[in-house]
């Protein structure tokens, strides 16, 4: 049985507290769950929009363009939800917040901005330089 950690509404993880303590883990768990909920709500609205056959669209080409955009958005949301679920599993397994390449802590600032991050900023930059890959998010 999981005991819920009390977090004040204005809590933000700080560098001067132990890394990935209960409060930080709960902060990131809630942040991830809130983000996941928003994505799933958007997904439901997209599906409802796709199923709504009563749209007034000027022409068929415009409607097809809209549908393609909605489907790409839905696919992106699905991939993000999978990454969020993986981050939640890492929290449960005690691996959240640590770089999967170096094992070093990922900065709190990076995790706050990108809670699904699995690489430290330095490891991410090395990866992008080595692979010459630009993020597609």
SEMARVEX-510842 format. One record per atom (N, C-alpha, C): residue number from 1; y, x, z. Coordinates in Angstrom, 2 decimals, padded with zeros to 5 digits. Atoms other than C-alpha are relative to their C-alpha. Layout:
N
NODE/num/v/u/w
NODE/NUM/Y/X/Z
...
//
This chain:
137
NODE/num/v/u/w
NODE/1/-001.18/000.84/000.00
NODE/1/000.00/000.00/000.00
NODE/1/001.24/000.88/000.00
NODE/2/-001.22/-000.80/000.13
NODE/2/003.34/001.48/-001.09
NODE/2/001.08/-000.55/000.91
NODE/3/-001.11/000.39/-000.85
NODE/3/006.12/001.43/001.47
NODE/3/001.27/000.23/-000.79
NODE/4/-001.23/-000.11/000.77
NODE/4/009.47/000.74/-000.17
NODE/4/001.02/000.84/000.76
NODE/5/-001.03/-000.87/-000.57
NODE/5/012.13/003.37/000.47
NODE/5/001.35/-000.70/-000.11
NODE/6/-001.33/000.60/000.02
NODE/6/015.57/002.08/001.45
NODE/6/000.95/000.90/-000.77
NODE/7/-001.01/-000.73/000.76
NODE/7/018.25/003.12/-001.01
NODE/7/001.29/-000.81/000.01
NODE/8/-001.27/000.72/000.13
NODE/8/021.90/002.18/-000.64
NODE/8/000.36/-000.14/-001.48
NODE/9/-000.36/000.26/001.39
NODE/9/023.38/000.75/-003.85
NODE/9/000.73/001.17/-000.65
NODE/10/-000.79/-001.11/000.56
NODE/10/025.63/003.79/-004.26
NODE/10/-000.72/001.34/000.07
NODE/11/000.74/-001.26/-000.10
NODE/11/022.87/006.39/-003.77
NODE/11/-000.10/000.70/-001.34
NODE/12/000.22/-000.86/001.16
NODE/12/022.77/009.25/-006.29
NODE/12/-000.71/001.25/000.49
NODE/13/000.68/-001.23/-000.41
NODE/13/020.34/012.18/-006.07
NODE/13/000.98/001.16/000.06
NODE/14/-000.91/-001.14/-000.18
NODE/14/022.06/015.32/-004.83
NODE/14/-000.81/001.29/000.06
NODE/15/000.65/-001.32/000.04
NODE/15/021.24/019.01/-005.28
NODE/15/-000.29/000.54/001.40
NODE/16/000.17/-000.56/-001.33
NODE/16/021.51/019.61/-001.52
NODE/16/-001.10/-000.68/000.82
NODE/17/001.13/000.62/-000.69
NODE/17/018.50/017.44/-000.64
NODE/17/-001.30/000.51/-000.63
NODE/18/001.27/-000.50/000.58
NODE/18/014.81/018.33/-001.15
NODE/18/-000.29/-000.66/-001.34
NODE/19/000.25/000.48/001.36
NODE/19/013.85/018.00/-004.82
NODE/19/-001.16/-000.98/-000.01
NODE/20/000.97/001.08/000.16
NODE/20/011.93/014.81/-005.64
NODE/20/-000.54/-000.50/001.34
NODE/21/000.36/000.63/-001.27
NODE/21/011.96/013.53/-002.08
NODE/21/-000.20/-001.49/-000.24
NODE/22/000.29/001.44/000.17
NODE/22/011.08/009.85/-001.46
NODE/22/001.18/-000.78/-000.56
NODE/23/-001.18/000.73/000.47
NODE/23/014.64/008.68/-002.03
NODE/23/000.26/000.27/-001.47
NODE/24/-000.21/-000.33/001.42
NODE/24/014.98/010.54/-005.34
NODE/24/-001.06/-000.69/-000.85
NODE/25/001.07/000.64/000.77
NODE/25/011.60/009.27/-006.53
NODE/25/000.24/-001.50/-000.13
NODE/26/-000.28/001.43/000.05
NODE/26/012.54/005.70/-005.62
NODE/26/001.19/-000.30/-000.91
NODE/27/-001.17/000.15/000.88
NODE/27/015.92/006.10/-007.36
NODE/27/-000.43/000.01/-001.46
NODE/28/000.41/-000.11/001.41
NODE/28/014.27/007.24/-010.60
NODE/28/-001.00/-001.10/-000.37
NODE/29/000.93/001.10/000.28
NODE/29/011.47/004.64/-010.31
NODE/29/000.80/-001.27/-000.34
NODE/30/-000.81/001.20/000.24
NODE/30/014.09/001.85/-010.08
NODE/30/000.77/000.11/-001.30
NODE/31/-000.76/-000.22/001.24
NODE/31/016.17/003.37/-012.88
NODE/31/-000.91/-000.24/-001.21
NODE/32/000.96/000.17/001.09
NODE/32/013.09/003.49/-015.14
NODE/32/-000.43/-001.46/-000.14
NODE/33/000.42/001.41/000.05
NODE/33/011.96/-000.03/-014.21
NODE/33/001.11/-000.90/-000.53
NODE/34/-001.14/000.79/000.51
NODE/34/015.45/-001.45/-014.85
NODE/34/000.14/000.20/-001.51
NODE/35/-000.12/-000.31/001.43
NODE/35/015.62/000.30/-018.25
NODE/35/-001.12/-000.69/-000.77
NODE/36/001.16/000.63/000.63
NODE/36/012.12/-000.94/-019.11
NODE/36/000.22/-001.51/-000.12
NODE/37/-000.27/001.44/000.03
NODE/37/013.11/-004.50/-018.19
NODE/37/001.02/-000.38/-001.06
NODE/38/-001.02/000.26/001.03
NODE/38/016.20/-004.34/-020.40
NODE/38/-000.59/000.10/-001.40
NODE/39/000.62/-000.17/001.32
NODE/39/014.17/-003.04/-023.36
NODE/39/-000.93/-001.17/-000.32
NODE/40/000.92/001.10/000.23
NODE/40/011.54/-005.75/-022.93
NODE/40/000.76/-001.30/-000.26
NODE/41/-000.83/001.18/000.27
NODE/41/014.25/-008.43/-022.76
NODE/41/000.55/000.04/-001.42
NODE/42/-000.52/-000.15/001.37
NODE/42/015.82/-007.06/-025.97
NODE/42/-001.10/-000.25/-001.02
NODE/43/001.14/000.19/000.89
NODE/43/012.38/-007.01/-027.57
NODE/43/-000.32/-001.48/-000.18
NODE/44/000.27/001.44/000.08
NODE/44/011.79/-010.65/-026.72
NODE/44/001.04/-000.70/-000.87
NODE/45/-001.07/000.61/000.81
NODE/45/015.16/-011.57/-028.23
NODE/45/-000.19/000.35/-001.48
NODE/46/000.25/-000.40/001.39
NODE/46/014.30/-009.59/-031.39
NODE/46/-001.12/-000.83/-000.60
NODE/47/001.13/000.80/000.49
NODE/47/010.98/-011.40/-031.72
NODE/47/000.43/-001.44/-000.25
NODE/48/-000.50/001.36/000.19
NODE/48/012.68/-014.76/-031.23
NODE/48/000.87/-000.09/-001.25
NODE/49/-000.85/-000.02/001.19
NODE/49/015.22/-013.80/-033.89
NODE/49/-000.81/000.06/-001.28
NODE/50/000.86/-000.10/001.18
NODE/50/012.45/-012.87/-036.32
NODE/50/-000.73/-001.33/-000.27
NODE/51/000.73/001.26/000.16
NODE/51/010.69/-016.17/-035.68
NODE/51/000.92/-001.17/-000.34
NODE/52/-000.97/001.07/000.27
NODE/52/013.86/-018.23/-036.09
NODE/52/000.25/-000.10/-001.50
NODE/53/-000.12/000.16/001.44
NODE/53/013.66/-019.47/-039.64
NODE/53/001.24/-000.75/-000.43
NODE/54/-001.15/000.83/000.34
NODE/54/016.91/-021.44/-039.47
NODE/54/001.28/000.80/-000.16
NODE/55/-001.21/-000.81/000.14
NODE/55/019.29/-018.52/-039.89
NODE/55/000.71/-000.31/-001.31
NODE/56/-000.80/000.18/001.21
NODE/56/022.10/-019.04/-042.34
NODE/56/000.34/001.38/-000.54
NODE/57/-000.24/-001.31/000.59
NODE/57/021.93/-015.90/-044.43
NODE/57/000.40/-000.22/-001.45
NODE/58/-000.57/000.21/001.33
NODE/58/023.93/-015.62/-047.62
NODE/58/-001.04/000.20/-001.10
NODE/59/001.00/-000.21/001.05
NODE/59/021.10/-014.17/-049.65
NODE/59/-001.26/000.65/000.56
NODE/60/001.30/-000.49/-000.44
NODE/60/017.50/-013.06/-049.40
NODE/60/000.03/001.51/000.28
NODE/61/-000.07/-001.46/-000.20
NODE/61/018.30/-009.33/-049.72
NODE/61/000.62/000.32/001.36
NODE/62/-000.65/-000.20/-001.29
NODE/62/020.61/-009.52/-046.73
NODE/62/-000.96/-000.33/001.14
NODE/63/000.97/000.40/-001.03
NODE/63/017.93/-011.33/-044.72
NODE/63/-001.08/001.07/000.16
NODE/64/001.03/-001.03/-000.06
NODE/64/015.32/-008.69/-045.62
NODE/64/000.51/001.27/000.67
NODE/65/-000.62/-001.17/-000.64
NODE/65/017.70/-005.89/-044.60
NODE/65/000.08/-000.22/001.51
NODE/66/-000.08/000.32/-001.42
NODE/66/018.29/-007.62/-041.26
NODE/66/-001.37/000.10/000.67
NODE/67/001.36/-000.04/-000.55
NODE/67/014.53/-008.02/-040.71
NODE/67/-000.49/001.44/000.15
NODE/68/000.44/-001.41/-000.05
NODE/68/013.85/-004.36/-041.50
NODE/68/000.68/000.72/001.16
NODE/69/-000.73/-000.62/-001.10
NODE/69/016.54/-003.27/-039.05
NODE/69/-000.55/-000.47/001.35
NODE/70/000.56/000.54/-001.24
NODE/70/015.16/-005.57/-036.35
NODE/70/-001.36/000.61/000.30
NODE/71/001.33/-000.58/-000.20
NODE/71/011.65/-004.21/-036.87
NODE/71/000.08/001.48/000.39
NODE/72/-000.19/-001.42/-000.39
NODE/72/012.85/-000.57/-036.68
NODE/72/000.47/000.08/001.45
NODE/73/-000.49/000.03/-001.38
NODE/73/014.72/-001.41/-033.49
NODE/73/-001.14/-000.32/000.95
NODE/74/001.15/000.39/-000.83
NODE/74/011.62/-003.08/-032.06
NODE/74/-000.97/001.17/000.15
NODE/75/000.90/-001.15/-000.06
NODE/75/009.49/-000.02/-032.91
NODE/75/000.57/001.08/000.91
NODE/76/-000.66/-000.98/-000.87
NODE/76/012.01/002.27/-031.24
NODE/76/-000.12/-000.41/001.46
NODE/77/000.11/000.51/-001.36
NODE/77/012.00/000.06/-028.15
NODE/77/-001.43/000.16/000.53
NODE/78/001.41/-000.13/-000.40
NODE/78/008.18/000.08/-028.06
NODE/78/-000.31/001.44/000.40
NODE/79/000.23/-001.41/-000.31
NODE/79/008.15/003.89/-028.14
NODE/79/000.69/000.41/001.29
NODE/80/-000.71/-000.30/-001.24
NODE/80/010.76/004.09/-025.38
NODE/80/-000.73/-000.58/001.21
NODE/81/000.76/000.61/-001.11
NODE/81/008.75/001.68/-023.19
NODE/81/-001.22/000.86/000.32
NODE/82/001.17/-000.88/-000.23
NODE/82/005.69/003.95/-023.65
NODE/82/000.43/001.27/000.76
NODE/83/-000.49/-001.20/-000.70
NODE/83/007.77/006.98/-022.55
NODE/83/000.39/-000.34/001.44
NODE/84/-000.36/000.43/-001.36
NODE/84/009.09/005.05/-019.55
NODE/84/-001.27/-000.18/000.83
NODE/85/001.27/000.18/-000.71
NODE/85/005.54/004.05/-018.59
NODE/85/-000.62/001.35/000.37
NODE/86/000.53/-001.34/-000.29
NODE/86/004.49/007.71/-018.83
NODE/86/000.78/000.64/001.15
NODE/87/-000.82/-000.55/-001.08
NODE/87/007.42/008.73/-016.58
NODE/87/-000.37/-000.66/001.33
NODE/88/000.41/000.70/-001.23
NODE/88/006.40/006.06/-014.03
NODE/88/-001.35/000.51/000.49
NODE/89/001.30/-000.58/-000.39
NODE/89/002.84/007.45/-014.07
NODE/89/000.21/001.37/000.64
NODE/90/-000.27/-001.33/-000.57
NODE/90/004.25/010.96/-013.44
NODE/90/000.56/-000.12/001.42
NODE/91/-000.50/000.22/-001.36
NODE/91/006.12/009.59/-010.42
NODE/91/-001.18/-000.28/000.92
NODE/92/001.16/000.36/-000.83
NODE/92/002.89/008.05/-009.08
NODE/92/-000.92/001.19/000.24
NODE/93/000.88/-001.16/-000.10
NODE/93/001.01/011.31/-009.71
NODE/93/000.66/001.22/000.63
NODE/94/-000.70/-001.11/-000.64
NODE/94/003.66/013.51/-008.11
NODE/94/000.43/001.10/-000.95
NODE/95/-000.35/-001.00/001.00
NODE/95/004.50/015.31/-011.36
NODE/95/001.39/-000.22/-000.58
NODE/96/-001.29/000.35/000.58
NODE/96/007.84/013.66/-012.13
NODE/96/001.08/001.01/000.39
NODE/97/-001.14/-000.87/-000.27
NODE/97/010.90/015.88/-012.45
NODE/97/-000.26/001.47/-000.25
NODE/98/000.35/-001.40/000.25
NODE/98/009.06/019.07/-013.34
NODE/98/-000.28/000.20/-001.48
NODE/99/000.17/-000.32/001.41
NODE/99/009.10/020.70/-016.76
NODE/99/-001.48/000.19/-000.32
NODE/100/001.41/-000.12/000.36
NODE/100/005.75/020.36/-018.51
NODE/100/-000.34/001.34/-000.63
NODE/101/000.25/-001.33/000.58
NODE/101/006.17/023.81/-020.08
NODE/101/000.07/001.08/001.07
NODE/102/-000.22/-001.07/-000.98
NODE/102/007.55/025.95/-017.25
NODE/102/-000.44/-000.36/001.41
NODE/103/000.33/000.42/-001.35
NODE/103/006.65/023.87/-014.20
NODE/103/001.20/000.01/000.95
NODE/104/-001.22/-000.06/-000.81
NODE/104/010.21/024.37/-012.95
NODE/104/000.63/-001.39/000.10
NODE/105/-000.68/001.29/-000.11
NODE/105/012.31/021.44/-011.69
NODE/105/000.98/-000.22/-001.17
NODE/106/-000.99/000.41/001.00
NODE/106/014.31/019.59/-014.35
NODE/106/001.24/-000.39/000.79
NODE/107/-001.21/000.26/-000.77
NODE/107/017.93/019.31/-013.27
NODE/107/000.19/-001.50/000.25
NODE/108/-000.25/001.40/-000.35
NODE/108/018.89/016.08/-011.50
NODE/108/000.99/-000.63/-000.98
NODE/109/-000.99/000.49/000.96
NODE/109/021.83/015.74/-013.88
NODE/109/-000.69/-000.42/-001.31
NODE/110/000.75/000.31/001.22
NODE/110/019.46/015.83/-016.88
NODE/110/-000.87/-001.24/000.20
NODE/111/000.87/001.14/-000.27
NODE/111/017.03/013.38/-015.27
NODE/111/000.81/-001.29/000.15
NODE/112/-000.83/001.19/-000.16
NODE/112/019.85/011.00/-014.39
NODE/112/000.45/-000.51/-001.37
NODE/113/-000.44/000.38/001.35
NODE/113/021.07/011.05/-018.01
NODE/113/-001.18/-000.42/-000.87
NODE/114/001.18/000.24/000.83
NODE/114/017.55/011.01/-019.49
NODE/114/-001.25/-000.03/000.89
NODE/115/001.08/000.05/-001.00
NODE/115/015.00/009.81/-016.92
NODE/115/-001.42/000.16/-000.56
NODE/116/001.33/-000.21/000.60
NODE/116/012.11/010.16/-019.40
NODE/116/-000.22/001.46/-000.40
NODE/117/000.10/-001.41/000.39
NODE/117/012.74/013.91/-019.87
NODE/117/-001.26/000.63/000.59
NODE/118/001.19/-000.73/-000.47
NODE/118/009.61/016.07/-019.62
NODE/118/000.21/001.51/-000.07
NODE/119/-000.31/-001.43/000.14
NODE/119/011.26/019.41/-020.41
NODE/119/001.34/000.29/000.64
NODE/120/-001.31/-000.43/-000.48
NODE/120/014.02/021.33/-018.70
NODE/120/000.90/000.18/-001.21
NODE/121/-000.93/-000.16/001.11
NODE/121/017.14/021.73/-020.80
NODE/121/-000.31/001.28/-000.78
NODE/122/000.30/-001.28/000.66
NODE/122/016.24/025.36/-021.53
NODE/122/-001.27/-000.10/-000.84
NODE/123/001.25/000.15/000.75
NODE/123/012.67/024.49/-022.58
NODE/123/000.20/-000.91/-001.20
NODE/124/-000.28/000.91/001.12
NODE/124/013.96/021.63/-024.76
NODE/124/000.74/000.73/-001.11
NODE/125/-000.75/-000.76/001.01
NODE/125/016.44/023.92/-026.49
NODE/125/-000.90/000.99/-000.72
NODE/126/000.94/-000.94/000.64
NODE/126/013.73/026.54/-027.10
NODE/126/-000.92/-000.74/-000.96
NODE/127/000.89/000.81/000.84
NODE/127/011.43/023.84/-028.48
NODE/127/000.71/-000.41/-001.29
NODE/128/-000.74/000.44/001.18
NODE/128/014.12/022.52/-030.83
NODE/128/000.32/001.17/-000.93
NODE/129/-000.26/-001.18/000.85
NODE/129/015.03/026.00/-032.05
NODE/129/-001.27/000.41/-000.73
NODE/130/001.27/-000.44/000.58
NODE/130/011.37/026.89/-032.60
NODE/130/-000.48/-000.97/-001.06
NODE/131/000.50/001.01/000.94
NODE/131/010.48/023.64/-034.34
NODE/131/001.05/-000.46/-000.99
NODE/132/-001.12/000.48/000.83
NODE/132/013.91/023.07/-035.91
NODE/132/-000.06/-001.51/-000.15
NODE/133/000.11/001.45/-000.02
NODE/133/013.53/019.46/-034.90
NODE/133/001.24/-000.58/000.65
NODE/134/-001.10/000.72/-000.61
NODE/134/016.37/017.11/-034.24
NODE/134/-000.54/-001.27/000.60
NODE/135/000.45/001.21/-000.67
NODE/135/015.82/014.31/-031.79
NODE/135/000.28/-001.24/-000.84
NODE/136/-000.14/001.23/000.77
NODE/136/015.28/010.94/-033.44
NODE/136/000.05/-001.20/000.93
NODE/137/-000.06/001.12/-000.94
NODE/137/016.34/008.62/-030.65
NODE/137/001.26/-000.77/-000.12
//
